[in-house]
Every structure is written in C-alpha cells, then in structure tokens.
Amino acid sequence: MERYALLIGVSEYPDGLAPLPSATQDVAAMKRVLKDPKLGDFQNVECLINPNQAMLSQRIERWFRERQSDDLAVLFF
C-alpha cells in the first residue's frame, strides 16, 4: 500500500472575494505533517497552489485515476 496526498490551497479568488492567505500556509503545514516519518509517513505528497478551475479539475481526476485500490489517498482542500 502506498500513501498519496494531494493538497490544494486556493488563496486568491476572482470577483471581489477576499483573499485567504492562510490557505497556502495550511497546505505547507499539512505537507510537513504528512511527510514526517513519525506522523503521516507519506512519501508522495503533491501540492497545488492557486490552480485555475480547468487545471484543478483535470489534476484531481488524473490523480484519482493513478491510484490503486489498496492505496491510501488523501485529498485536502
């Protein structure tokens, strides 16, 4: 069993919505926890920061397709 994580942080939004600068900080913190051998021990952690909608949709779909039935997969948004 492999451990995979896809961490997504969106801090910038269009149409006058206020930015969320902590979103990218949360991704960085989650990555540290998951990669720590004493905590998450994930070898495969991918981060997406402020992707556009097309990139986000395509990457999530492809990321799940790449997983095997016995993998542990974490999607963090």
Phi and psi in degrees as GROMACS dihedral restraints (atoms count N, CA, C in turn):
[ dihedral_restraints ]
;  ai    aj    ak    al  type     phi  dphi    fc
    3     4     5     6     1  -100.1    20    10
    4     5     6     7     1   156.1    20    10
    6     7     8     9     1  -114.6    20    10
    7     8     9    10     1   122.7    20    10
    9    10    11    12     1  -125.9    20    10
   10    11    12    13     1   142.1    20    10
   12    13    14    15     1  -136.3    20    10
   13    14    15    16     1   136.3    20    10
   15    16    17    18     1  -116.9    20    10
   16    17    18    19     1   113.5    20    10
   18    19    20    21     1  -108.6    20    10
   19    20    21    22     1   124.7    20    10
   21    22    23    24     1  -120.1    20    10
   22    23    24    25     1   127.3    20    10
   24    25    26    27     1  -124.8    20    10
   25    26    27    28     1   120.5    20    10
   27    28    29    30     1  -117.3    20    10
   28    29    30    31     1   111.4    20    10
   30    31    32    33     1  -110.1    20    10
   31    32    33    34     1   -12.6    20    10
   33    34    35    36     1  -120.7    20    10
   34    35    36    37     1   127.9    20    10
   36    37    38    39     1  -125.8    20    10
   37    38    39    40     1   147.5    20    10
   39    40    41    42     1   -82.0    20    10
   40    41    42    43     1  -179.0    20    10
   42    43    44    45     1    62.3    20    10
   43    44    45    46     1    36.5    20    10
   45    46    47    48     1    77.3    20    10
   46    47    48    49     1     8.5    20    10
   48    49    50    51     1   -75.9    20    10
   49    50    51    52     1   142.5    20    10
   51    52    53    54     1   -67.4    20    10
   52    53    54    55     1   141.6    20    10
   54    55    56    57     1   -67.7    20    10
   55    56    57    58     1   154.8    20    10
   57    58    59    60     1  -120.9    20    10
   58    59    60    61     1    79.1    20    10
   60    61    62    63     1   -61.5    20    10
   61    62    63    64     1   -23.8    20    10
   63    64    65    66     1   -71.6    20    10
   64    65    66    67     1   -16.8    20    10
   66    67    68    69     1   -60.6    20    10
   67    68    69    70     1   -43.2    20    10
   69    70    71    72     1   -72.6    20    10
   70    71    72    73     1   -32.8    20    10
   72    73    74    75     1   -66.9    20    10
   73    74    75    76     1   -37.1    20    10
   75    76    77    78     1   -63.9    20    10
   76    77    78    79     1   -40.0    20    10
   78    79    80    81     1   -62.7    20    10
   79    80    81    82     1   -45.3    20    10
   81    82    83    84     1   -61.9    20    10
   82    83    84    85     1   -41.8    20    10
   84    85    86    87     1   -66.4    20    10
   85    86    87    88     1   -42.6    20    10
   87    88    89    90     1   -64.5    20    10
   88    89    90    91     1   -38.4    20    10
   90    91    92    93     1   -61.3    20    10
   91    92    93    94     1   -44.1    20    10
   93    94    95    96     1   -60.0    20    10
   94    95    96    97     1   -43.4    20    10
   96    97    98    99     1   -66.3    20    10
   97    98    99   100     1   -47.1    20    10
   99   100   101   102     1   -67.0    20    10
  100   101   102   103     1   -35.3    20    10
  102   103   104   105     1   -80.9    20    10
  103   104   105   106     1   -17.2    20    10
  105   106   107   108     1   -64.6    20    10
  106   107   108   109     1   122.3    20    10
  108   109   110   111     1   -60.4    20    10
  109   110   111   112     1   -25.9    20    10
  111   112   113   114     1   -86.3    20    10
  112   113   114   115     1   -10.3    20    10
  114   115   116   117     1  -116.0    20    10
  115   116   117   118     1   -83.3    20    10
  117   118   119   120     1   -89.3    20    10
  118   119   120   121     1   -35.5    20    10
  120   121   122   123     1    55.2    20    10
  121   122   123   124     1    38.3    20    10
  123   124   125   126     1   -85.4    20    10
  124   125   126   127     1   130.5    20    10
  126   127   128   129     1   -91.2    20    10
  127   128   129   130     1   -21.0    20    10
  129   130   131   132     1  -120.4    20    10
  130   131   132   133     1    95.0    20    10
  132   133   134   135     1  -124.9    20    10
  133   134   135   136     1   121.0    20    10
  135   136   137   138     1  -114.8    20    10
  136   137   138   139     1   138.7    20    10
  138   139   140   141     1  -118.1    20    10
  139   140   141   142     1   136.7    20    10
  141   142   143   144     1  -119.8    20    10
  142   143   144   145     1   122.3    20    10
  144   145   146   147     1  -115.4    20    10
  145   146   147   148     1   123.0    20    10
  147   148   149   150     1    49.7    20    10
  148   149   150   151     1    49.6    20    10
  150   151   152   153     1   -74.0    20    10
  151   152   153   154     1   154.3    20    10
  153   154   155   156     1   -76.7    20    10
  154   155   156   157     1   168.9    20    10
  156   157   158   159     1   -62.4    20    10
  157   158   159   160     1   -40.5    20    10
  159   160   161   162     1   -63.0    20    10
  160   161   162   163     1   -46.3    20    10
  162   163   164   165     1   -61.6    20    10
  163   164   165   166     1   -42.9    20    10
  165   166   167   168     1   -61.3    20    10
  166   167   168   169     1   -50.0    20    10
  168   169   170   171     1   -60.9    20    10
  169   170   171   172     1   -46.3    20    10
  171   172   173   174     1   -64.4    20    10
  172   173   174   175     1   -42.5    20    10
  174   175   176   177     1   -68.4    20    10
  175   176   177   178     1   -42.2    20    10
  177   178   179   180     1   -61.7    20    10
  178   179   180   181     1   -46.4    20    10
  180   181   182   183     1   -60.9    20    10
  181   182   183   184     1   -48.0    20    10
  183   184   185   186     1   -65.1    20    10
  184   185   186   187     1   -39.3    20    10
  186   187   188   189     1   -61.1    20    10
  187   188   189   190     1   -44.9    20    10
  189   190   191   192     1   -68.0    20    10
  190   191   192   193     1   -37.2    20    10
  192   193   194   195     1   -62.3    20    10
  193   194   195   196     1   -31.6    20    10
  195   196   197   198     1   -75.9    20    10
  196   197   198   199     1   -12.7    20    10
  198   199   200   201     1   -81.8    20    10
  199   200   201   202     1   152.0    20    10
  201   202   203   204     1   -99.5    20    10
  202   203   204   205     1   162.8    20    10
  204   205   206   207     1   -63.9    20    10
  205   206   207   208     1   -24.7    20    10
  207   208   209   210     1   -99.9    20    10
  208   209   210   211     1     6.4    20    10
  210   211   212   213     1   -76.0    20    10
  211   212   213   214     1   151.2    20    10
  213   214   215   216     1   -96.5    20    10
  214   215   216   217     1   118.3    20    10
  216   217   218   219     1  -120.4    20    10
  217   218   219   220     1   127.2    20    10
  219   220   221   222     1  -119.4    20    10
  220   221   222   223     1   122.7    20    10
  222   223   224   225     1  -109.2    20    10
  223   224   225   226     1   118.2    20    10
  225   226   227   228     1  -117.1    20    10
  226   227   228   229     1   123.1    20    10
